[in-house]
Amino acid sequence: MTDNRVADFYRRFAEHEARGQSPVYEAWASGVAEDPDVLALIAPLPGMKKQPNLVFAAARFHGAPDGTYEEFRHWLLEHWDRVERTIMTRATQTNEAARCAVLLPVLSRLDGPLALIEVGAAAGLCLYPDRYSYRYETDGRTIALDPSDGPSRVTIPCQIDASSVPHRLPDVVWRAGVDLNPIAPDDADSRAWLRTLVWPEQEERRRRLDAALALAAAEPAHLVAGDLLDSITDLVTAVPAGAHVVVFHSAVLVYLDEAQRERFAAVMRSLEHVTWVSNEGEAVLRRVAEQLPRSSGGRSVVAVNEIPVAFVGPHGQSYESLAQ
C-alpha cells in the first residue's frame, strides 16, 4: 500500500471498527491516518502486517501507554525497531470466544451430534460453544442459556432479534482445528499475546479470554499445525463415524488472497455431508457478497454453505438475521 492507502485503511478502522468499541484505538487510528511520519513506518510492512490491530497490539505488547495519540506517537517513534520485529513474527490470532454467540443460532439448529472443525483456530476457543453460557438480549428481555451442568465461567452477552434466539446448546462430540501457528492454551507467552490483542478498554473481554483459556487447557481440542488449504480434507476424514461435520471460521479468509479464497471455497463445496459456516467480512467471499441485500455497515456476515444468514458484530456482540 502507498501511504495514502494506509491512511485510508486506518481512517476506515477508526470510523467503522473502533468507534464505539475503543476510544483509544479510535484516537490512535485517526491519528495515524493524518501522520506522515508514522505512515512512512507502516507503509513498507507486507500485506496484512499493516493492519491496525497488529501494529497497535505489538506496540502495547512492548509497553506503549494506553493514552492519547501524541503519547502513543512519541513512544512508537522511539521504539519502532522492537515493534516492527514483533509485527513480523506475530499474527492477530484474536481468539474471541464471544463469536460463539453468533455461531450458536446456526449450530443449535443442526442435527447432531456435531464434530466441529475450526479453520484458523489459534487456541481453539471457539470450539467450545456447548461449554459456555449465553445472555441474549432481545426486545428488552434477557434470555439465559447455560450448559446442562450449570452456568459456565465464560458468559457471553449478545444482542439478537427474537426469531433467532437459540434455545439449546449443540451436542459436540469432537473438536479439532487447524492453524499455521496453533496456540497451546496453557502457554504463558501465547496467553500474554492473546491478552494484548484484546482492545485496551475491554477488560470484560480479557476476563472472558482468561476463563476460556483455562477451560480449553483443561480439555484440549485436537489442534494441528498446517495450511488450511492442505489440512482441511484430512481433518474431515478423521471425524468419528456418525457425527455431523461442521467446518467453520471467523475473520480468517481475509488473510488469504482472492485466488486462495476461491480454492478454499472450491474445496468446501467438494466435501459431501459437511456444513460450512463462515463468519467473515462482507467482501471476503464472492458468492456470499453477491447475495447480500445491503451493506453490513462494518459488521461481519455469517453464511451457511455460502448462503448469508446474518449480519453480526465482529466480536460476537450482535446478531441480525437476514431472513426478516
C-alpha positions as CSV (number, residue, x, y, z in Angstrom):
1,M,0.0,0.0,0.0
2,T,1.0,3.6,-0.6
3,D,1.0,6.0,2.4
4,N,-2.4,7.3,1.1
5,R,-3.9,3.9,1.0
6,V,-2.6,3.1,4.5
7,A,-4.1,6.3,5.7
8,D,-7.5,5.3,4.3
9,F,-7.1,1.9,5.9
10,Y,-6.6,3.4,9.3
11,R,-9.3,6.0,8.8
12,R,-11.8,3.3,8.0
13,F,-10.7,1.3,11.0
14,A,-11.3,4.3,13.3
15,E,-14.7,5.0,11.8
16,H,-16.2,1.6,11.3
17,E,-14.5,-0.7,13.8
18,A,-13.0,1.2,16.7
19,R,-15.7,3.9,17.1
20,G,-18.0,2.9,20.0
21,Q,-15.7,0.0,20.9
22,S,-12.4,1.5,21.9
23,P,-11.8,5.3,22.3
24,V,-8.0,4.6,22.5
25,Y,-7.9,2.7,19.2
26,E,-10.2,5.2,17.5
27,A,-7.9,8.0,18.5
28,W,-4.7,6.1,17.6
29,A,-6.1,5.1,14.1
30,S,-7.4,8.6,13.4
31,G,-4.0,10.0,14.4
32,V,-2.0,7.6,12.3
33,A,-4.2,8.4,9.3
34,E,-3.0,12.0,9.4
35,D,0.6,11.4,10.4
36,P,3.1,11.2,7.6
37,D,6.0,10.1,9.9
38,V,4.1,7.1,11.3
39,L,2.5,6.2,7.9
40,A,6.0,6.1,6.5
41,L,6.9,3.4,9.1
42,I,3.8,1.3,8.5
43,A,3.6,1.5,4.7
44,P,6.6,-0.7,3.9
45,L,5.2,-3.6,6.0
46,P,4.0,-6.5,3.9
47,G,0.3,-7.2,3.3
48,M,-1.9,-7.5,6.4
49,K,1.1,-6.8,8.6
50,K,-0.1,-3.2,8.2
51,Q,-3.4,-3.7,9.9
52,P,-4.1,-1.5,13.0
53,N,-5.0,-4.5,15.3
54,L,-1.5,-5.9,14.8
55,V,0.5,-2.7,14.9
56,F,-1.3,-1.4,18.0
57,A,-1.1,-4.8,19.8
58,A,2.6,-5.1,19.0
59,A,3.2,-1.7,20.5
60,R,1.2,-2.4,23.6
61,F,3.0,-5.8,24.0
62,H,6.2,-3.8,24.4
63,G,4.7,-1.2,26.8
64,A,3.1,1.5,24.7
65,P,0.9,3.5,27.1
66,D,-2.9,3.4,26.5
67,G,-3.1,7.1,26.4
68,T,-3.5,9.9,23.9
69,Y,-2.3,9.7,20.3
70,E,0.5,12.1,21.0
71,E,1.8,9.8,23.8
72,F,1.5,6.8,21.6
73,R,3.2,8.5,18.6
74,H,6.1,9.6,20.7
75,W,6.6,6.1,22.2
76,L,6.2,4.4,18.8
77,L,8.8,6.5,17.0
78,E,11.2,5.8,19.8
79,H,10.6,2.0,19.9
80,W,9.7,1.2,16.3
81,D,12.5,-1.3,15.8
82,R,11.2,-3.6,18.6
83,V,7.6,-3.1,17.5
84,E,8.4,-4.0,13.9
85,R,10.1,-7.2,14.9
86,T,7.0,-8.3,16.8
87,I,4.8,-7.3,13.9
88,M,6.8,-9.5,11.6
89,T,6.9,-12.6,13.9
90,R,3.4,-12.4,15.4
91,A,-0.2,-12.6,14.0
92,T,-3.6,-11.2,15.0
93,Q,-4.8,-14.5,16.3
94,T,-7.7,-12.8,18.0
95,N,-9.3,-15.8,19.7
96,E,-12.6,-14.4,20.7
97,A,-14.8,-16.9,22.4
98,A,-17.7,-14.5,22.2
99,R,-18.0,-15.2,18.5
100,C,-19.7,-18.5,19.6
101,A,-22.8,-16.3,20.4
102,V,-23.3,-15.6,16.7
103,L,-22.4,-19.1,15.6
104,L,-24.8,-20.7,18.0
105,P,-28.0,-19.7,16.2
106,V,-26.8,-21.8,13.3
107,L,-25.2,-24.6,15.3
108,S,-28.2,-25.1,17.6
109,R,-30.4,-25.8,14.6
110,L,-28.2,-28.5,13.0
111,D,-28.9,-32.2,13.6
112,G,-26.3,-33.7,15.9
113,P,-24.1,-34.9,17.3
114,L,-21.7,-32.4,15.9
115,A,-18.0,-32.7,15.0
116,L,-16.6,-29.2,14.9
117,I,-13.5,-28.2,12.8
118,E,-12.3,-24.6,13.1
119,V,-10.1,-23.1,10.4
120,G,-7.7,-20.6,11.8
121,A,-8.3,-22.0,15.3
122,A,-5.4,-20.3,17.2
123,A,-6.0,-21.7,20.7
124,G,-9.4,-23.2,19.6
125,L,-11.5,-21.1,22.0
126,C,-14.5,-21.1,19.5
127,L,-14.6,-24.9,19.6
128,Y,-16.5,-24.9,22.9
129,P,-19.9,-23.4,22.1
130,D,-21.6,-26.1,24.2
131,R,-19.4,-25.2,27.2
132,Y,-20.2,-21.5,27.5
133,S,-23.1,-19.6,29.0
134,Y,-25.0,-17.0,26.9
135,R,-27.1,-14.0,27.7
136,Y,-29.1,-13.0,24.7
137,E,-30.7,-9.5,24.8
138,T,-33.9,-9.1,22.7
139,D,-37.0,-6.9,22.9
140,G,-35.9,-5.7,26.3
141,R,-35.5,-9.2,27.7
142,T,-32.5,-11.3,28.6
143,I,-32.7,-14.9,27.7
144,A,-30.2,-17.1,29.5
145,L,-28.7,-20.3,28.1
146,D,-26.4,-22.4,30.2
147,P,-24.7,-25.8,29.8
148,S,-26.6,-28.7,31.4
149,D,-24.2,-28.9,34.3
150,G,-24.8,-25.2,35.3
151,P,-23.5,-21.7,34.4
152,S,-20.1,-21.5,32.8
153,R,-17.2,-19.3,33.9
154,V,-17.4,-18.0,30.4
155,T,-20.6,-15.9,29.9
156,I,-21.2,-14.2,26.6
157,P,-23.7,-11.4,26.1
158,C,-25.2,-10.7,22.6
159,Q,-27.9,-8.5,21.1
160,I,-30.2,-10.6,18.8
161,D,-33.5,-10.5,17.0
162,A,-36.2,-12.5,18.8
163,S,-36.7,-15.0,16.0
164,S,-33.0,-16.0,16.0
165,V,-32.6,-16.8,19.7
166,P,-31.2,-20.3,20.1
167,H,-33.0,-22.5,22.7
168,R,-30.5,-25.2,23.2
169,L,-26.7,-25.9,23.1
170,P,-25.3,-28.3,20.5
171,D,-24.2,-31.8,21.3
172,V,-20.5,-31.6,20.4
173,V,-18.7,-35.0,20.3
174,W,-15.4,-34.0,18.6
175,R,-13.4,-30.8,18.3
176,A,-10.5,-30.1,16.0
177,G,-8.8,-27.1,14.4
178,V,-6.0,-26.1,12.0
179,D,-3.8,-23.1,12.2
180,L,-0.4,-22.1,10.8
181,N,0.7,-21.5,14.4
182,P,-1.7,-23.2,16.8
183,I,-1.6,-21.9,20.3
184,A,-1.3,-24.1,23.4
185,P,-3.9,-22.6,25.8
186,D,-1.6,-23.2,28.8
187,D,1.5,-21.5,27.2
188,A,2.3,-18.3,29.2
189,D,3.8,-16.3,26.3
190,S,1.0,-17.1,24.0
191,R,-1.6,-16.2,26.6
192,A,0.1,-12.8,27.1
193,W,0.0,-12.1,23.4
194,L,-3.7,-13.1,23.2
195,R,-4.5,-10.8,26.1
196,T,-2.7,-7.9,24.4
197,L,-4.8,-8.4,21.3
198,V,-7.8,-7.5,23.3
199,W,-8.5,-3.8,22.9
200,P,-7.4,-1.5,25.7
201,E,-10.8,-0.7,27.4
202,Q,-12.3,-4.1,27.0
203,E,-11.5,-5.7,30.4
204,E,-14.5,-7.9,30.3
205,R,-13.2,-9.5,27.1
206,R,-9.9,-10.1,28.8
207,R,-11.6,-11.8,31.7
208,R,-13.6,-13.9,29.3
209,L,-10.4,-14.8,27.4
210,D,-8.7,-15.9,30.6
211,A,-11.7,-18.1,31.6
212,A,-11.9,-19.6,28.1
213,L,-8.2,-20.4,28.0
214,A,-8.5,-22.2,31.4
215,L,-11.4,-24.3,30.0
216,A,-9.5,-25.1,26.8
217,A,-6.4,-26.0,28.8
218,A,-8.4,-28.5,30.9
219,E,-10.0,-30.1,27.9
220,P,-7.7,-29.6,24.9
221,A,-9.1,-29.8,21.4
222,H,-7.2,-31.6,18.6
223,L,-5.2,-28.7,17.0
224,V,-2.9,-29.3,14.1
225,A,-0.3,-27.0,12.5
226,G,-0.8,-26.6,8.8
227,D,-2.2,-24.6,5.9
228,L,-5.9,-24.6,5.8
229,L,-5.9,-25.4,2.1
230,D,-3.8,-28.6,2.7
231,S,-5.2,-29.8,6.0
232,I,-9.0,-29.5,6.0
233,T,-9.7,-32.6,4.0
234,D,-7.6,-34.8,6.3
235,L,-9.4,-33.4,9.4
236,V,-12.8,-34.1,7.8
237,T,-11.7,-37.6,7.1
238,A,-10.7,-38.1,10.8
239,V,-14.1,-37.3,12.2
240,P,-15.7,-40.1,14.1
241,A,-18.4,-42.0,12.3
242,G,-22.0,-40.8,12.9
243,A,-21.1,-37.2,13.6
244,H,-22.4,-34.2,11.6
245,V,-19.3,-32.4,10.4
246,V,-19.2,-28.6,10.7
247,V,-16.3,-26.6,9.3
248,F,-16.3,-23.0,10.4
249,H,-14.1,-20.0,10.6
250,S,-14.2,-16.4,11.8
251,A,-12.2,-13.5,10.3
252,V,-9.7,-15.9,8.8
253,L,-10.1,-15.8,5.0
254,V,-9.4,-12.1,4.9
255,Y,-5.7,-13.1,5.3
256,L,-5.8,-15.1,2.0
257,D,-5.7,-13.6,-1.4
258,E,-8.7,-13.9,-3.7
259,A,-7.3,-16.9,-5.5
260,Q,-6.7,-18.8,-2.3
261,R,-10.2,-17.9,-1.0
262,E,-11.7,-19.4,-4.2
263,R,-9.5,-22.5,-3.8
264,F,-10.7,-23.0,-0.2
265,A,-14.4,-22.4,-1.3
266,A,-14.0,-25.0,-4.0
267,V,-12.6,-27.5,-1.5
268,M,-15.5,-26.9,0.8
269,R,-18.1,-27.3,-2.0
270,S,-16.5,-30.7,-2.8
271,L,-16.9,-32.1,0.7
272,E,-20.2,-34.0,0.9
273,H,-22.2,-34.1,4.0
274,V,-20.2,-31.2,5.5
275,T,-21.9,-28.0,6.7
276,W,-19.7,-24.9,6.1
277,V,-20.3,-21.9,8.4
278,S,-18.3,-18.8,7.6
279,N,-18.1,-15.6,9.6
280,E,-16.2,-13.1,7.5
281,G,-16.2,-9.5,6.3
282,E,-18.9,-8.8,3.7
283,A,-16.4,-8.7,0.7
284,V,-14.3,-11.7,1.6
285,L,-16.3,-14.5,-0.1
286,R,-17.5,-13.5,-3.6
287,R,-20.6,-15.8,-3.7
288,V,-21.8,-14.6,-0.3
289,A,-21.2,-10.9,-1.2
290,E,-23.3,-11.2,-4.3
291,Q,-26.3,-12.3,-2.3
292,L,-26.3,-9.6,0.3
293,P,-29.4,-7.4,0.3
294,R,-27.5,-4.3,1.6
295,S,-24.2,-3.3,3.2
296,S,-23.3,-4.8,6.5
297,G,-22.2,-1.4,7.9
298,G,-18.9,-2.7,9.1
299,R,-20.3,-5.9,10.5
300,S,-19.3,-9.5,9.6
301,V,-21.5,-11.9,7.6
302,V,-22.4,-15.3,8.9
303,A,-23.2,-17.7,6.0
304,V,-24.1,-21.3,5.8
305,N,-22.8,-23.1,2.7
306,E,-22.3,-19.7,1.1
307,I,-25.9,-18.5,1.8
308,P,-25.7,-15.4,4.0
309,V,-27.9,-15.7,7.1
310,A,-27.0,-12.8,9.4
311,F,-25.0,-9.6,9.9
312,V,-23.1,-9.9,13.2
313,G,-20.8,-7.9,15.4
314,P,-17.2,-8.7,14.5
315,H,-16.5,-9.8,18.1
316,G,-19.9,-11.6,18.6
317,Q,-21.7,-8.7,20.2
318,S,-24.8,-8.7,17.9
319,Y,-26.8,-10.9,15.5
320,E,-29.2,-9.6,12.9
321,S,-31.0,-12.2,10.9
322,L,-31.2,-11.6,7.1
323,A,-34.4,-13.7,7.0
324,Q,-36.5,-10.9,8.3
